[in-house]
């Protein structure tokens, strides 16, 4: 690879994370039933069951976008590769 600015061949290629997005999914029917059963059991045991049985909170999924970026080691110029 050759730098378009200075013509040097001392170029490195890197994968760089440019952005990220987090999607949150709800509990669904199973999670709501779990939370209702947890609440009923907590009422019967005066809250002692809550020490062991945790609440369903849902799921999160994060995805990242990456780009290839060239960096000239001689002049410091950087550019994207498509």
N, CA, C and O atoms as a MOPAC input file, in Angstrom:
PM7 MOZYME 1SCF
protein

 N      0.82000 1    -1.17200 1     0.00000 1
 C      0.00000 1     0.00000 1     0.00000 1
 C      0.87300 1     1.24700 1     0.00000 1
 O      1.92300 1     1.27700 1     0.64300 1
 N      0.45000 1     2.24700 1    -0.70200 1
 C      1.22000 1     3.48600 1    -0.83200 1
 C      0.37900 1     4.63700 1    -0.30000 1
 O     -0.81600 1     4.72900 1    -0.58300 1
 N      1.00800 1     5.51000 1     0.46900 1
 C      0.33200 1     6.68400 1     1.02700 1
 C      0.01700 1     7.66300 1    -0.10100 1
 O      0.90400 1     7.99900 1    -0.88500 1
 N     -1.24400 1     8.13200 1    -0.19900 1
 C     -1.57900 1     9.07600 1    -1.26600 1
 C     -1.00300 1    10.47100 1    -1.03200 1
 O     -0.93300 1    11.26900 1    -1.96700 1
 N     -0.59400 1    10.77700 1     0.18800 1
 C     -0.08300 1    12.12100 1     0.49400 1
 C      1.41700 1    12.24000 1     0.22500 1
 O      1.85200 1    13.17100 1    -0.45200 1
 N      2.22100 1    11.28800 1     0.76100 1
 C      3.67700 1    11.40800 1     0.64300 1
 C      4.30400 1    10.33300 1    -0.24600 1
 O      5.47400 1    10.45800 1    -0.60500 1
 N      3.56700 1     9.28500 1    -0.61300 1
 C      4.08300 1     8.24400 1    -1.47900 1
 C      4.89200 1     7.17500 1    -0.76000 1
 O      5.50500 1     6.33500 1    -1.41900 1
 N      4.91400 1     7.17800 1     0.55600 1
 C      5.67700 1     6.20200 1     1.32500 1
 C      4.95700 1     4.84900 1     1.33500 1
 O      3.73100 1     4.78700 1     1.25000 1
 N      5.74200 1     3.76300 1     1.44100 1
 C      5.17300 1     2.42700 1     1.55300 1
 C      5.14300 1     1.93800 1     2.99200 1
 O      4.78400 1     0.78700 1     3.23900 1
 N      5.50800 1     2.77900 1     3.94100 1
 C      5.50900 1     2.44200 1     5.36600 1
 C      4.11100 1     2.71900 1     5.92700 1
 O      3.89700 1     3.71100 1     6.62400 1
 N      3.15300 1     1.81800 1     5.60900 1
 C      1.73900 1     2.01100 1     5.95200 1
 C      1.26100 1     0.81300 1     6.75300 1
 O      1.58600 1    -0.32900 1     6.42700 1
 N      0.47900 1     1.07400 1     7.81500 1
 C     -0.13600 1     0.00200 1     8.59400 1
 C     -1.64800 1     0.05200 1     8.40900 1
 O     -2.23200 1     1.11500 1     8.19900 1
 N     -2.26900 1    -1.13000 1     8.49300 1
 C     -3.72200 1    -1.23600 1     8.36800 1
 C     -4.26700 1    -1.71100 1     9.70700 1
 O     -3.77300 1    -2.68600 1    10.27400 1
 N     -5.29000 1    -1.01700 1    10.21200 1
 C     -5.87600 1    -1.34400 1    11.51700 1
 C     -7.38400 1    -1.45700 1    11.38300 1
 O     -8.00300 1    -0.79300 1    10.55100 1
 N     -7.96500 1    -2.31200 1    12.21800 1
 C     -9.42200 1    -2.39500 1    12.35700 1
 C     -9.80400 1    -1.56100 1    13.58300 1
 O     -9.34400 1    -1.83700 1    14.69200 1
 N    -10.64500 1    -0.53900 1    13.38300 1
 C    -11.00100 1     0.39900 1    14.44500 1
 C    -12.50900 1     0.34200 1    14.66300 1
 O    -13.27900 1     0.34100 1    13.70200 1
 N    -12.93800 1     0.29300 1    15.94000 1
 C    -14.36800 1     0.33600 1    16.25300 1
 C    -14.84100 1     1.77300 1    16.11500 1
 O    -14.29900 1     2.67900 1    16.74700 1
 N    -15.85500 1     1.97400 1    15.28400 1
 C    -16.33100 1     3.32600 1    15.03200 1
 C    -17.58100 1     3.66700 1    15.83900 1
 O    -17.72700 1     4.80300 1    16.29000 1
 N    -18.47500 1     2.71500 1    16.02800 1
 C    -19.70200 1     3.00400 1    16.78000 1
 C    -20.25400 1     1.71800 1    17.36900 1
 O    -19.90100 1     0.61800 1    16.94400 1
 N    -21.11800 1     1.87700 1    18.34400 1
 C    -21.76200 1     0.74200 1    18.98400 1
 C    -23.21200 1     1.04700 1    19.27200 1
 O    -23.59300 1     2.20200 1    19.46100 1
 N    -24.02300 1     0.00000 1    19.30400 1
 C    -25.45100 1     0.16700 1    19.56300 1
 C    -25.90500 1    -0.94000 1    20.49800 1
 O    -25.57800 1    -2.10800 1    20.28700 1
 N    -26.66100 1    -0.57800 1    21.53400 1
 C    -27.16300 1    -1.54800 1    22.49200 1
 C    -28.66600 1    -1.69200 1    22.33100 1
 O    -29.40200 1    -0.70500 1    22.32900 1
 N    -29.11400 1    -2.93400 1    22.19600 1
 C    -30.54200 1    -3.22700 1    22.10600 1
 C    -30.96600 1    -3.91700 1    23.39000 1
 O    -30.31400 1    -4.86100 1    23.83500 1
 N    -32.06300 1    -3.45000 1    23.99100 1
 C    -32.57100 1    -4.05000 1    25.22100 1
 C    -33.86100 1    -4.79800 1    24.90500 1
 O    -34.78100 1    -4.24800 1    24.29900 1
 N    -33.91300 1    -6.04400 1    25.32000 1
 C    -35.08900 1    -6.87500 1    25.12800 1
 C    -35.77500 1    -7.05800 1    26.47200 1
 O    -35.11300 1    -7.13400 1    27.50700 1
 N    -37.09800 1    -7.12900 1    26.45700 1
 C    -37.87100 1    -7.26700 1    27.68400 1
 C    -37.84200 1    -8.67700 1    28.24400 1
 O    -37.13400 1    -9.55100 1    27.74500 1
 N    -38.62600 1    -8.87500 1    29.28700 1
 C    -38.67800 1   -10.16400 1    29.96900 1
 C    -39.40800 1   -11.22500 1    29.17200 1
 O    -39.00400 1   -12.38800 1    29.18400 1
 N    -40.46100 1   -10.85600 1    28.48600 1
 C    -41.31500 1   -11.85000 1    27.82600 1
 C    -42.28400 1   -12.44900 1    28.83700 1
 O    -42.29400 1   -12.05800 1    30.00400 1
 N    -43.08600 1   -13.38400 1    28.39000 1
 C    -44.09600 1   -14.00000 1    29.25600 1
 C    -43.45400 1   -14.80900 1    30.37700 1
 O    -43.92400 1   -14.75900 1    31.51400 1
 N    -42.38800 1   -15.55300 1    30.08000 1
 C    -41.72400 1   -16.36600 1    31.10700 1
 C    -41.13100 1   -15.52300 1    32.21900 1
 O    -41.17200 1   -15.91700 1    33.38500 1
 N    -40.58300 1   -14.37200 1    31.87600 1
 C    -40.00700 1   -13.49200 1    32.89100 1
 C    -41.06600 1   -12.86800 1    33.78100 1
 O    -40.85300 1   -12.71600 1    34.98400 1
 N    -42.21200 1   -12.50100 1    33.20200 1
 C    -43.29800 1   -11.93000 1    33.99500 1
 C    -43.90200 1   -12.96200 1    34.94200 1
 O    -44.24200 1   -12.64100 1    36.08100 1
 N    -44.03800 1   -14.20500 1    34.46900 1
 C    -44.54800 1   -15.27700 1    35.33200 1
 C    -43.55400 1   -15.54400 1    36.46400 1
 O    -43.95400 1   -15.76000 1    37.60800 1
 N    -42.26100 1   -15.52700 1    36.14100 1
 C    -41.22600 1   -15.72600 1    37.15700 1
 C    -41.30000 1   -14.63300 1    38.22200 1
 O    -41.21600 1   -14.92500 1    39.41500 1
 N    -41.45700 1   -13.37900 1    37.79900 1
 C    -41.52100 1   -12.27600 1    38.76100 1
 C    -42.79200 1   -12.34100 1    39.60400 1
 O    -42.76500 1   -11.98800 1    40.78300 1
 N    -43.90600 1   -12.78700 1    39.01800 1
 C    -45.14700 1   -12.91400 1    39.78500 1
 C    -45.02200 1   -14.02800 1    40.82500 1
 O    -45.45200 1   -13.85900 1    41.96600 1
 N    -44.43600 1   -15.16700 1    40.43900 1
 C    -44.23800 1   -16.26900 1    41.38400 1
 C    -43.25700 1   -15.86000 1    42.47900 1
 O    -43.41800 1   -16.25500 1    43.63400 1
 N    -42.25500 1   -15.08200 1    42.12900 1
 C    -41.28700 1   -14.59400 1    43.11500 1
 C    -41.97000 1   -13.67700 1    44.13700 1
 O    -41.69100 1   -13.75300 1    45.33400 1
 N    -42.86000 1   -12.81900 1    43.65500 1
 C    -43.57900 1   -11.92000 1    44.55600 1
 C    -44.51700 1   -12.66200 1    45.49300 1
 O    -44.60900 1   -12.31900 1    46.67100 1
 N    -45.21200 1   -13.66800 1    44.99100 1
 C    -46.12300 1   -14.46000 1    45.80700 1
 C    -45.35400 1   -15.24000 1    46.87100 1
 O    -45.77300 1   -15.30700 1    48.02700 1
 N    -44.21900 1   -15.83000 1    46.46900 1
 C    -43.39100 1   -16.57500 1    47.42200 1
 C    -42.80700 1   -15.64100 1    48.47700 1
 O    -42.68600 1   -16.01500 1    49.64400 1
 N    -42.44500 1   -14.43000 1    48.06700 1
 C    -41.89100 1   -13.46600 1    49.02100 1
 C    -42.93600 1   -13.05200 1    50.05400 1
 O    -42.61300 1   -12.85100 1    51.22500 1
 N    -44.19600 1   -12.92600 1    49.61500 1
 C    -45.25300 1   -12.56100 1    50.55100 1
 C    -45.47900 1   -13.68600 1    51.56400 1
 O    -45.75200 1   -13.42100 1    52.73400 1
 N    -45.36700 1   -14.93800 1    51.11900 1
 C    -45.58700 1   -16.07800 1    52.01300 1
 C    -44.42300 1   -16.29100 1    52.97800 1
 O    -44.63100 1   -16.76200 1    54.09600 1
 N    -43.22200 1   -15.95700 1    52.57100 1
 C    -42.04600 1   -16.19700 1    53.42600 1
 C    -41.54500 1   -14.91100 1    54.08200 1
 O    -40.42700 1   -14.87800 1    54.59600 1
 N    -42.34200 1   -13.87100 1    54.07100 1
 C    -42.00400 1   -12.57100 1    54.66800 1
 C    -40.71400 1   -11.98800 1    54.07900 1
 O    -39.91900 1   -11.37300 1    54.79000 1
 N    -40.52000 1   -12.18800 1    52.77900 1
 C    -39.38800 1   -11.59200 1    52.07000 1
 C    -38.08700 1   -12.36400 1    52.14200 1
 O    -37.10600 1   -11.95200 1    51.52200 1
 N    -38.03800 1   -13.46200 1    52.87100 1
 C    -36.78100 1   -14.21100 1    53.00600 1
 C    -36.38300 1   -14.90700 1    51.69600 1
 O    -35.19800 1   -15.14900 1    51.46800 1
 N    -37.35800 1   -15.23100 1    50.83400 1
 C    -37.03300 1   -15.91300 1    49.58300 1
 C    -36.32800 1   -14.96800 1    48.59200 1
 O    -35.67200 1   -15.43100 1    47.65900 1
 N    -36.46100 1   -13.66700 1    48.78900 1
 C    -35.81700 1   -12.71000 1    47.89500 1
 C    -34.30100 1   -12.70700 1    48.04000 1
 O    -33.59900 1   -12.17700 1    47.18000 1
 N    -33.79100 1   -13.29300 1    49.11800 1
 C    -32.34600 1   -13.38500 1    49.27800 1
 C    -31.73600 1   -14.36400 1    48.28200 1
 O    -30.57000 1   -14.22300 1    47.91300 1
 N    -32.51000 1   -15.35700 1    47.84200 1
 C    -32.00100 1   -16.37900 1    46.93300 1
 C    -32.55200 1   -16.25800 1    45.51700 1
 O    -31.84900 1   -16.59300 1    44.56400 1
 N    -33.77700 1   -15.79500 1    45.35200 1
 C    -34.46300 1   -15.78800 1    44.06700 1
 C    -34.43100 1   -14.36600 1    43.51400 1
 O    -35.08300 1   -13.47200 1    44.05500 1
 N    -33.67600 1   -14.15600 1    42.44300 1
 C    -33.49100 1   -12.82200 1    41.90300 1
 C    -34.52800 1   -12.50400 1    40.82700 1
 O    -35.09800 1   -13.40400 1    40.21200 1
 N    -34.75700 1   -11.23300 1    40.61600 1
 C    -35.75200 1   -10.74500 1    39.67600 1
 C    -35.24300 1   -10.86800 1    38.23400 1
 O    -34.05800 1   -10.65600 1    37.97600 1
 N    -36.13400 1   -11.21000 1    37.29600 1
 C    -35.78900 1   -11.23800 1    35.87500 1
 C    -35.75100 1    -9.81500 1    35.34600 1
 O    -36.71400 1    -9.06400 1    35.50300 1
 N    -34.63300 1    -9.43800 1    34.71300 1
 C    -34.45800 1    -8.06100 1    34.25800 1
 C    -34.48200 1    -7.89700 1    32.74900 1
 O    -34.56700 1    -6.76400 1    32.27500 1
 N    -34.41000 1    -8.96300 1    31.97400 1
 C    -34.36000 1    -8.85300 1    30.51800 1
 C    -32.93100 1    -8.99500 1    30.02800 1
 O    -32.01600 1    -9.23800 1    30.81500 1
 N    -32.74600 1    -8.84400 1    28.72400 1
 C    -31.44000 1    -9.04500 1    28.11200 1
 C    -30.99800 1    -7.79300 1    27.36600 1
 O    -31.82100 1    -6.99000 1    26.92500 1
 N    -29.68100 1    -7.64100 1    27.23200 1
 C    -29.10600 1    -6.58200 1    26.42000 1
 C    -28.12000 1    -7.19200 1    25.43200 1
 O    -27.38700 1    -8.12200 1    25.76800 1
 N    -28.10700 1    -6.66700 1    24.22200 1
 C    -27.16700 1    -7.13400 1    23.20800 1
 C    -26.50900 1    -5.91200 1    22.58600 1
 O    -27.19600 1    -4.99400 1    22.13600 1
 N    -25.17200 1    -5.89700 1    22.56100 1
 C    -24.42600 1    -4.78000 1    22.00700 1
 C    -23.71600 1    -5.22500 1    20.73800 1
 O    -23.06900 1    -6.27100 1    20.71100 1
 N    -23.84400 1    -4.41900 1    19.68600 1
 C    -23.14000 1    -4.69800 1    18.44100 1
 C    -22.26000 1    -3.50100 1    18.08900 1
 O    -22.63800 1    -2.35100 1    18.31500 1
 N    -21.07900 1    -3.78700 1    17.53100 1
 C    -20.11500 1    -2.74900 1    17.17800 1
 C    -19.88200 1    -2.73600 1    15.67500 1
 O    -19.91000 1    -3.78300 1    15.02800 1
 N    -19.65200 1    -1.55200 1    15.11900 1
 C    -19.27200 1    -1.40100 1    13.72000 1
 C    -17.77300 1    -1.15000 1    13.66600 1
 O    -17.23800 1    -0.38300 1    14.46600 1
 N    -17.08900 1    -1.80300 1    12.71400 1
 C    -15.65000 1    -1.62700 1    12.57000 1
 C    -15.33000 1    -1.15300 1    11.16300 1
 O    -16.06400 1    -1.43300 1    10.21600 1
 N    -14.20800 1    -0.42200 1    11.03800 1
 C    -13.72900 1     0.05300 1     9.75300 1
 C    -12.24800 1    -0.24000 1     9.62900 1
 O    -11.52100 1    -0.27200 1    10.62200 1
 N    -11.80200 1    -0.45600 1     8.37900 1
 C    -10.38100 1    -0.59600 1     8.10200 1
 C     -9.81100 1     0.78900 1     7.85700 1
 O    -10.31100 1     1.53000 1     7.01100 1
 N     -8.76700 1     1.13900 1     8.59300 1
 C     -8.13300 1     2.44800 1     8.45200 1
 C     -6.64500 1     2.24400 1     8.21100 1
 O     -5.98700 1     1.49400 1     8.93300 1
 N     -6.11900 1     2.91400 1     7.19500 1
 C     -4.68100 1     2.89700 1     6.91100 1
 C     -4.04600 1     4.10600 1     7.58600 1
 O     -4.63000 1     5.18900 1     7.63600 1
 N     -2.84100 1     3.89900 1     8.10300 1
 C     -2.10300 1     4.97300 1     8.76200 1
 C     -0.67600 1     4.97000 1     8.23700 1
 O      0.03100 1     3.96800 1     8.34200 1
 N     -0.26000 1     6.09100 1     7.67200 1
 C      1.10100 1     6.23200 1     7.16600 1
 C      2.02600 1     6.50900 1     8.34600 1
 O      1.78400 1     7.42500 1     9.13200 1
 N      3.09000 1     5.71000 1     8.46700 1
 C      4.02900 1     5.87000 1     9.57400 1
 C      4.99400 1     7.02500 1     9.33900 1
 O      5.64700 1     7.48100 1    10.27800 1
 N      5.09500 1     7.50500 1     8.10300 1
 C      6.02600 1     8.58200 1     7.79000 1
 C      5.41400 1     9.96100 1     8.03100 1
 O      6.00200 1    10.79100 1     8.72500 1
 N      4.22400 1    10.20700 1     7.45400 1
 C      3.63800 1    11.55800 1     7.54800 1
 C      2.44900 1    11.63300 1     8.48800 1
 O      2.03200 1    12.73900 1     8.83300 1
 N      1.87000 1    10.49400 1     8.92800 1
 C      0.73700 1    10.50000 1     9.85700 1
 C     -0.61000 1    10.60700 1     9.18700 1
 O     -1.62200 1    10.72800 1     9.87800 1
 N     -0.66600 1    10.56700 1     7.87000 1
 C     -1.92900 1    10.63900 1     7.14400 1
 C     -2.72200 1     9.34500 1     7.37900 1
 O     -2.14800 1     8.25600 1     7.41900 1
 N     -4.04300 1     9.47600 1     7.53300 1
 C     -4.90000 1     8.29600 1     7.68200 1
 C     -6.05200 1     8.39500 1     6.70700 1
 O     -6.51400 1     9.49100 1     6.39000 1
 N     -6.52800 1     7.22100 1     6.21900 1
 C     -7.64500 1     7.17100 1     5.28900 1
 C     -8.36000 1     5.83800 1     5.44000 1
 O     -7.79300 1     4.85800 1     5.92200 1
 N     -9.62900 1     5.82500 1     5.01100 1
 C    -10.46700 1     4.62400 1     5.12200 1
 C    -10.29800 1     3.75200 1     3.88700 1
 O    -10.08200 1     4.25600 1     2.78400 1
 N    -10.40000 1     2.43500 1     4.08000 1
 C    -10.41300 1     1.47700 1     2.98100 1
 C    -11.82900 1     0.96900 1     2.84000 1
 O    -12.46200 1     0.61400 1     3.83400 1
 N    -12.33100 1     0.93000 1     1.63200 1
 C    -13.69500 1     0.43500 1     1.41000 1
 C    -13.69500 1    -1.02200 1     1.07300 1
 O    -14.75700 1    -1.60500 1     0.85400 1

